[in-house]
Amino acid sequence: MSWGSTNSAMIHQERVTRASTMGEAKSAQLIGQAIANNQAFITLRKIEAAREIAQTIAHSANKVYLSSDDLLLNLQEMNLDVNPKK
């Protein structure tokens, strides 16, 4: 491999890394805005996380005994009111 192709590969990798970092930063910014605009977004994320955890456990060949509180599955205790009283 010549120096030119190695340098080109390094530049390409740097660009990919930079683009990925910028995408992650934009994602974090959008999530922050969504949370600021609507607190129900956090509740939605918790429900999505609980669903993913439940699917993972359901497809596992192993037996799993865990508290639902530890799995974020305590959805009945969540305040799901869209317009909470202040």
N, CA, C and O atoms as CSV, one atom per row, in Angstrom:
chain,resi,resn,atom,element,x,y,z
A,1,MET,N,N,0.849,-1.167,0.000
A,1,MET,CA,C,0.000,0.000,0.000
A,1,MET,C,C,0.900,1.236,0.000
A,1,MET,O,O,1.838,1.328,0.791
A,2,SER,N,N,0.616,2.151,-0.862
A,2,SER,CA,C,1.445,3.344,-0.963
A,2,SER,C,C,1.017,4.390,0.061
A,2,SER,O,O,-0.064,4.316,0.644
A,3,TRP,N,N,1.906,5.368,0.259
A,3,TRP,CA,C,1.620,6.433,1.214
A,3,TRP,C,C,0.378,7.213,0.809
A,3,TRP,O,O,-0.418,7.600,1.664
A,4,GLY,N,N,0.209,7.445,-0.482
A,4,GLY,CA,C,-0.944,8.213,-0.974
A,4,GLY,C,C,-2.263,7.532,-0.655
A,4,GLY,O,O,-3.212,8.191,-0.230
A,5,SER,N,N,-2.339,6.218,-0.855
A,5,SER,CA,C,-3.594,5.517,-0.578
A,5,SER,C,C,-3.845,5.428,0.920
A,5,SER,O,O,-4.995,5.475,1.357
A,6,THR,N,N,-2.785,5.299,1.714
A,6,THR,CA,C,-2.930,5.263,3.174
A,6,THR,C,C,-3.426,6.608,3.681
A,6,THR,O,O,-4.324,6.668,4.520
A,7,ASN,N,N,-2.843,7.684,3.174
A,7,ASN,CA,C,-3.256,9.027,3.559
A,7,ASN,C,C,-4.701,9.273,3.146
A,7,ASN,O,O,-5.470,9.864,3.904
A,8,SER,N,N,-5.070,8.835,1.974
A,8,SER,CA,C,-6.440,9.001,1.492
A,8,SER,C,C,-7.421,8.242,2.389
A,8,SER,O,O,-8.498,8.750,2.701
A,9,ALA,N,N,-7.055,7.042,2.798
A,9,ALA,CA,C,-7.912,6.248,3.689
A,9,ALA,C,C,-8.074,6.930,5.036
A,9,ALA,O,O,-9.161,6.926,5.613
A,10,MET,N,N,-6.988,7.520,5.541
A,10,MET,CA,C,-7.054,8.220,6.827
A,10,MET,C,C,-7.954,9.447,6.739
A,10,MET,O,O,-8.717,9.731,7.662
A,11,ILE,N,N,-7.865,10.164,5.640
A,11,ILE,CA,C,-8.704,11.350,5.444
A,11,ILE,C,C,-10.163,10.934,5.356
A,11,ILE,O,O,-11.040,11.576,5.933
A,12,HIS,N,N,-10.415,9.847,4.623
A,12,HIS,CA,C,-11.788,9.336,4.500
A,12,HIS,C,C,-12.332,8.951,5.873
A,12,HIS,O,O,-13.465,9.298,6.206
A,13,GLN,N,N,-11.546,8.243,6.666
A,13,GLN,CA,C,-11.986,7.814,7.994
A,13,GLN,C,C,-12.261,9.018,8.887
A,13,GLN,O,O,-13.217,9.015,9.662
A,14,GLU,N,N,-11.424,10.045,8.780
A,14,GLU,CA,C,-11.625,11.259,9.566
A,14,GLU,C,C,-12.941,11.931,9.193
A,14,GLU,O,O,-13.671,12.400,10.066
A,15,ARG,N,N,-13.243,11.978,7.905
A,15,ARG,CA,C,-14.501,12.586,7.451
A,15,ARG,C,C,-15.705,11.795,7.935
A,15,ARG,O,O,-16.707,12.376,8.351
A,16,VAL,N,N,-15.611,10.475,7.883
A,16,VAL,CA,C,-16.707,9.625,8.353
A,16,VAL,C,C,-16.933,9.843,9.846
A,16,VAL,O,O,-18.073,9.967,10.294
A,17,THR,N,N,-15.852,9.888,10.609
A,17,THR,CA,C,-15.948,10.096,12.052
A,17,THR,C,C,-16.562,11.455,12.359
A,17,THR,O,O,-17.424,11.568,13.230
A,18,ARG,N,N,-16.120,12.480,11.647
A,18,ARG,CA,C,-16.646,13.829,11.859
A,18,ARG,C,C,-18.144,13.887,11.531
A,18,ARG,O,O,-18.915,14.491,12.276
A,19,ALA,N,N,-18.552,13.272,10.436
A,19,ALA,CA,C,-19.962,13.272,10.058
A,19,ALA,C,C,-20.803,12.534,11.094
A,19,ALA,O,O,-21.905,12.966,11.431
A,20,SER,N,N,-20.281,11.427,11.592
A,20,SER,CA,C,-20.989,10.659,12.612
A,20,SER,C,C,-21.151,11.474,13.891
A,20,SER,O,O,-22.225,11.480,14.493
A,21,THR,N,N,-20.106,12.152,14.299
A,21,THR,CA,C,-20.138,12.974,15.511
A,21,THR,C,C,-21.132,14.114,15.356
A,21,THR,O,O,-21.880,14.421,16.284
A,22,MET,N,N,-21.142,14.736,14.196
A,22,MET,CA,C,-22.075,15.832,13.951
A,22,MET,C,C,-23.520,15.322,13.972
A,22,MET,O,O,-24.411,16.003,14.480
A,23,GLY,N,N,-23.750,14.138,13.428
A,23,GLY,CA,C,-25.085,13.539,13.440
A,23,GLY,C,C,-25.550,13.241,14.852
A,23,GLY,O,O,-26.709,13.483,15.190
A,24,GLU,N,N,-24.656,12.716,15.681
A,24,GLU,CA,C,-24.997,12.429,17.070
A,24,GLU,C,C,-25.289,13.714,17.839
A,24,GLU,O,O,-26.199,13.746,18.667
A,25,ALA,N,N,-24.540,14.751,17.577
A,25,ALA,CA,C,-24.767,16.035,18.248
A,25,ALA,C,C,-26.124,16.611,17.856
A,25,ALA,O,O,-26.848,17.128,18.707
A,26,LYS,N,N,-26.466,16.527,16.594
A,26,LYS,CA,C,-27.759,17.031,16.119
A,26,LYS,C,C,-28.895,16.221,16.737
A,26,LYS,O,O,-29.921,16.780,17.125
A,27,SER,N,N,-28.711,14.910,16.828
A,27,SER,CA,C,-29.708,14.047,17.442
A,27,SER,C,C,-29.931,14.437,18.900
A,27,SER,O,O,-31.074,14.540,19.344
A,28,ALA,N,N,-28.855,14.653,19.644
A,28,ALA,CA,C,-28.962,15.060,21.043
A,28,ALA,C,C,-29.677,16.407,21.163
A,28,ALA,O,O,-30.484,16.610,22.070
A,29,GLN,N,N,-29.378,17.314,20.254
A,29,GLN,CA,C,-30.020,18.632,20.270
A,29,GLN,C,C,-31.523,18.492,20.019
A,29,GLN,O,O,-32.324,19.127,20.705
A,30,LEU,N,N,-31.908,17.675,19.051
A,30,LEU,CA,C,-33.332,17.494,18.742
A,30,LEU,C,C,-34.076,16.826,19.888
A,30,LEU,O,O,-35.218,17.181,20.180
A,31,ILE,N,N,-33.432,15.855,20.541
A,31,ILE,CA,C,-34.054,15.197,21.689
A,31,ILE,C,C,-34.246,16.205,22.818
A,31,ILE,O,O,-35.292,16.222,23.468
A,32,GLY,N,N,-33.241,17.041,23.050
A,32,GLY,CA,C,-33.354,18.076,24.074
A,32,GLY,C,C,-34.498,19.034,23.794
A,32,GLY,O,O,-35.225,19.419,24.709
A,33,GLN,N,N,-34.662,19.419,22.544
A,33,GLN,CA,C,-35.762,20.316,22.166
A,33,GLN,C,C,-37.108,19.625,22.361
A,33,GLN,O,O,-38.064,20.244,22.826
A,34,ALA,N,N,-37.183,18.338,22.005
A,34,ALA,CA,C,-38.433,17.594,22.161
A,34,ALA,C,C,-38.824,17.498,23.633
A,34,ALA,O,O,-39.998,17.634,23.979
A,35,ILE,N,N,-37.844,17.264,24.490
A,35,ILE,CA,C,-38.114,17.180,25.927
A,35,ILE,C,C,-38.566,18.533,26.459
A,35,ILE,O,O,-39.505,18.608,27.251
A,36,ALA,N,N,-37.907,19.596,26.028
A,36,ALA,CA,C,-38.270,20.936,26.490
A,36,ALA,C,C,-39.675,21.315,26.033
A,36,ALA,O,O,-40.409,21.974,26.770
A,37,ASN,N,N,-40.049,20.910,24.841
A,37,ASN,CA,C,-41.353,21.273,24.287
A,37,ASN,C,C,-42.477,20.398,24.806
A,37,ASN,O,O,-43.625,20.839,24.857
A,38,ASN,N,N,-42.166,19.148,25.198
A,38,ASN,CA,C,-43.221,18.225,25.590
A,38,ASN,C,C,-42.646,17.171,26.530
A,38,ASN,O,O,-41.880,16.306,26.106
A,39,GLN,N,N,-43.015,17.246,27.801
A,39,GLN,CA,C,-42.517,16.293,28.785
A,39,GLN,C,C,-43.008,14.869,28.503
A,39,GLN,O,O,-42.424,13.910,29.009
A,40,ALA,N,N,-44.063,14.717,27.711
A,40,ALA,CA,C,-44.566,13.385,27.371
A,40,ALA,C,C,-43.537,12.617,26.545
A,40,ALA,O,O,-43.605,11.391,26.458
A,41,PHE,N,N,-42.595,13.321,25.944
A,41,PHE,CA,C,-41.546,12.665,25.160
A,41,PHE,C,C,-40.743,11.710,26.029
A,41,PHE,O,O,-40.380,10.623,25.579
A,42,ILE,N,N,-40.459,12.102,27.278
A,42,ILE,CA,C,-39.715,11.239,28.198
A,42,ILE,C,C,-40.515,9.976,28.483
A,42,ILE,O,O,-39.962,8.876,28.496
A,43,THR,N,N,-41.812,10.131,28.710
A,43,THR,CA,C,-42.676,8.985,28.966
A,43,THR,C,C,-42.681,8.050,27.769
A,43,THR,O,O,-42.622,6.831,27.930
A,44,LEU,N,N,-42.749,8.607,26.578
A,44,LEU,CA,C,-42.727,7.796,25.367
A,44,LEU,C,C,-41.422,7.021,25.266
A,44,LEU,O,O,-41.429,5.841,24.915
A,45,ARG,N,N,-40.311,7.664,25.568
A,45,ARG,CA,C,-39.007,6.980,25.516
A,45,ARG,C,C,-38.946,5.848,26.535
A,45,ARG,O,O,-38.380,4.793,26.249
A,46,LYS,N,N,-39.522,6.049,27.725
A,46,LYS,CA,C,-39.547,4.993,28.738
A,46,LYS,C,C,-40.368,3.805,28.264
A,46,LYS,O,O,-39.982,2.655,28.471
A,47,ILE,N,N,-41.497,4.082,27.632
A,47,ILE,CA,C,-42.345,3.008,27.118
A,47,ILE,C,C,-41.612,2.242,26.016
A,47,ILE,O,O,-41.655,1.013,25.980
A,48,GLU,N,N,-40.941,2.964,25.122
A,48,GLU,CA,C,-40.175,2.308,24.059
A,48,GLU,C,C,-39.064,1.438,24.640
A,48,GLU,O,O,-38.828,0.329,24.160
A,49,ALA,N,N,-38.381,1.938,25.672
A,49,ALA,CA,C,-37.310,1.164,26.310
A,49,ALA,C,C,-37.881,-0.095,26.957
A,49,ALA,O,O,-37.296,-1.172,26.847
A,50,ALA,N,N,-39.014,0.039,27.626
A,50,ALA,CA,C,-39.653,-1.116,28.261
A,50,ALA,C,C,-40.048,-2.157,27.216
A,50,ALA,O,O,-39.894,-3.357,27.444
A,51,ARG,N,N,-40.549,-1.706,26.084
A,51,ARG,CA,C,-40.942,-2.629,25.012
A,51,ARG,C,C,-39.719,-3.373,24.469
A,51,ARG,O,O,-39.780,-4.581,24.242
A,52,GLU,N,N,-38.622,-2.664,24.264
A,52,GLU,CA,C,-37.403,-3.312,23.765
A,52,GLU,C,C,-36.870,-4.343,24.753
A,52,GLU,O,O,-36.456,-5.435,24.362
A,53,ILE,N,N,-36.882,-3.990,26.033
A,53,ILE,CA,C,-36.417,-4.920,27.059
A,53,ILE,C,C,-37.304,-6.163,27.086
A,53,ILE,O,O,-36.804,-7.286,27.148
A,54,ALA,N,N,-38.601,-5.964,27.039
A,54,ALA,CA,C,-39.534,-7.092,27.069
A,54,ALA,C,C,-39.350,-7.998,25.854
A,54,ALA,O,O,-39.404,-9.220,25.985
A,55,GLN,N,N,-39.134,-7.423,24.686
A,55,GLN,CA,C,-38.920,-8.234,23.483
A,55,GLN,C,C,-37.625,-9.027,23.577
A,55,GLN,O,O,-37.579,-10.187,23.168
A,56,THR,N,N,-36.583,-8.419,24.107
A,56,THR,CA,C,-35.309,-9.113,24.261
A,56,THR,C,C,-35.459,-10.305,25.190
A,56,THR,O,O,-34.970,-11.397,24.901
A,57,ILE,N,N,-36.136,-10.086,26.300
A,57,ILE,CA,C,-36.331,-11.171,27.258
A,57,ILE,C,C,-37.239,-12.248,26.673
A,57,ILE,O,O,-37.000,-13.438,26.879
A,58,ALA,N,N,-38.271,-11.844,25.951
A,58,ALA,CA,C,-39.206,-12.819,25.372
A,58,ALA,C,C,-38.528,-13.731,24.356
A,58,ALA,O,O,-38.899,-14.898,24.229
A,59,HIS,N,N,-37.548,-13.217,23.639
A,59,HIS,CA,C,-36.870,-14.013,22.615
A,59,HIS,C,C,-35.653,-14.762,23.152
A,59,HIS,O,O,-34.992,-15.491,22.412
A,60,SER,N,N,-35.364,-14.582,24.427
A,60,SER,CA,C,-34.218,-15.240,25.032
A,60,SER,C,C,-34.552,-16.695,25.347
A,60,SER,O,O,-35.675,-17.007,25.743
A,61,ALA,N,N,-33.586,-17.572,25.173
A,61,ALA,CA,C,-33.780,-18.987,25.501
A,61,ALA,C,C,-33.617,-19.220,26.999
A,61,ALA,O,O,-33.967,-20.288,27.500
A,62,ASN,N,N,-33.096,-18.246,27.709
A,62,ASN,CA,C,-32.859,-18.376,29.146
A,62,ASN,C,C,-34.077,-17.935,29.941
A,62,ASN,O,O,-34.890,-17.140,29.471
A,63,LYS,N,N,-34.188,-18.461,31.145
A,63,LYS,CA,C,-35.228,-18.006,32.064
A,63,LYS,C,C,-34.708,-16.769,32.767
A,63,LYS,O,O,-33.551,-16.716,33.185
A,64,VAL,N,N,-35.572,-15.777,32.894
A,64,VAL,CA,C,-35.167,-14.519,33.513
A,64,VAL,C,C,-36.184,-14.165,34.590
A,64,VAL,O,O,-37.389,-14.141,34.339
A,65,TYR,N,N,-35.689,-13.892,35.782
A,65,TYR,CA,C,-36.523,-13.459,36.891
A,65,TYR,C,C,-36.014,-12.108,37.373
A,65,TYR,O,O,-34.997,-12.030,38.063
A,66,LEU,N,N,-36.715,-11.059,37.013
A,66,LEU,CA,C,-36.299,-9.715,37.389
A,66,LEU,C,C,-37.504,-8.919,37.853
A,66,LEU,O,O,-38.635,-9.199,37.456
A,67,SER,N,N,-37.263,-7.951,38.675
A,67,SER,CA,C,-38.313,-7.051,39.129
A,67,SER,C,C,-38.727,-6.132,37.983
A,67,SER,O,O,-37.881,-5.634,37.241
A,68,SER,N,N,-40.010,-5.917,37.848
A,68,SER,CA,C,-40.466,-5.024,36.774
A,68,SER,C,C,-39.984,-3.602,36.996
A,68,SER,O,O,-39.806,-2.857,36.032
A,69,ASP,N,N,-39.771,-3.209,38.248
A,69,ASP,CA,C,-39.250,-1.868,38.514
A,69,ASP,C,C,-37.849,-1.700,37.941
A,69,ASP,O,O,-37.495,-0.626,37.454
A,70,ASP,N,N,-37.051,-2.772,38.002
A,70,ASP,CA,C,-35.692,-2.711,37.472
A,70,ASP,C,C,-35.677,-2.638,35.947
A,70,ASP,O,O,-34.693,-2.196,35.355
A,71,LEU,N,N,-36.744,-3.061,35.327
A,71,LEU,CA,C,-36.806,-3.085,33.869
A,71,LEU,C,C,-37.517,-1.869,33.272
A,71,LEU,O,O,-37.756,-1.812,32.066
A,72,LEU,N,N,-37.849,-0.905,34.119
A,72,LEU,CA,C,-38.615,0.270,33.684
A,72,LEU,C,C,-40.011,-0.129,33.211
A,72,LEU,O,O,-40.628,0.581,32.418
A,73,LEU,N,N,-40.505,-1.264,33.697
A,73,LEU,CA,C,-41.819,-1.729,33.277
A,73,LEU,C,C,-42.930,-1.274,34.214
A,73,LEU,O,O,-44.072,-1.709,34.069
A,74,ASN,N,N,-42.622,-0.425,35.153
A,74,ASN,CA,C,-43.630,0.079,36.083
A,74,ASN,C,C,-44.435,1.192,35.424
A,74,ASN,O,O,-44.526,2.301,35.950
A,75,LEU,N,N,-45.009,0.891,34.289
A,75,LEU,CA,C,-45.712,1.891,33.492
A,75,LEU,C,C,-46.991,2.368,34.169
A,75,LEU,O,O,-47.433,3.494,33.941
A,76,GLN,N,N,-47.588,1.511,35.003
A,76,GLN,CA,C,-48.822,1.921,35.668
A,76,GLN,C,C,-48.580,3.033,36.678
A,76,GLN,O,O,-49.495,3.790,37.001
A,77,GLU,N,N,-47.357,3.136,37.176
A,77,GLU,CA,C,-47.036,4.183,38.131
A,77,GLU,C,C,-46.683,5.501,37.442
A,77,GLU,O,O,-46.577,6.533,38.103
A,78,MET,N,N,-46.505,5.476,36.143
A,78,MET,CA,C,-46.131,6.688,35.417
A,78,MET,C,C,-47.320,7.624,35.303
A,78,MET,O,O,-48.467,7.189,35.197
A,79,ASN,N,N,-47.030,8.904,35.327
A,79,ASN,CA,C,-48.048,9.908,35.095
A,79,ASN,C,C,-48.166,10.075,33.589
A,79,ASN,O,O,-47.321,10.717,32.965
A,80,LEU,N,N,-49.205,9.505,33.005
A,80,LEU,CA,C,-49.375,9.557,31.556
A,80,LEU,C,C,-50.298,10.689,31.132
A,80,LEU,O,O,-50.712,10.750,29.974
A,81,ASP,N,N,-50.624,11.588,32.057
A,81,ASP,CA,C,-51.464,12.726,31.748
A,81,ASP,C,C,-50.711,13.680,30.830
A,81,ASP,O,O,-49.629,14.154,31.177
A,82,VAL,N,N,-51.276,13.960,29.671
A,82,VAL,CA,C,-50.613,14.819,28.697
A,82,VAL,C,C,-50.540,16.256,29.185
A,82,VAL,O,O,-49.545,16.938,28.941
A,83,ASN,N,N,-51.563,16.722,29.861
A,83,ASN,CA,C,-51.612,18.089,30.378
A,83,ASN,C,C,-51.679,18.039,31.903
A,83,ASN,O,O,-52.752,18.213,32.480
A,84,PRO,N,N,-50.540,17.803,32.562
A,84,PRO,CA,C,-50.570,17.698,34.020
A,84,PRO,C,C,-51.004,19.011,34.678
A,84,PRO,O,O,-50.709,20.102,34.190
A,85,LYS,N,N,-51.704,18.868,35.788
A,85,LYS,CA,C,-52.143,20.062,36.537
A,85,LYS,C,C,-50.967,20.630,37.294
A,85,LYS,O,O,-50.192,19.886,37.896
A,86,LYS,N,N,-50.828,21.935,37.269
A,86,LYS,CA,C,-49.704,22.591,37.930
A,86,LYS,C,C,-50.117,23.166,39.254
A,86,LYS,O,O,-49.295,23.759,39.953
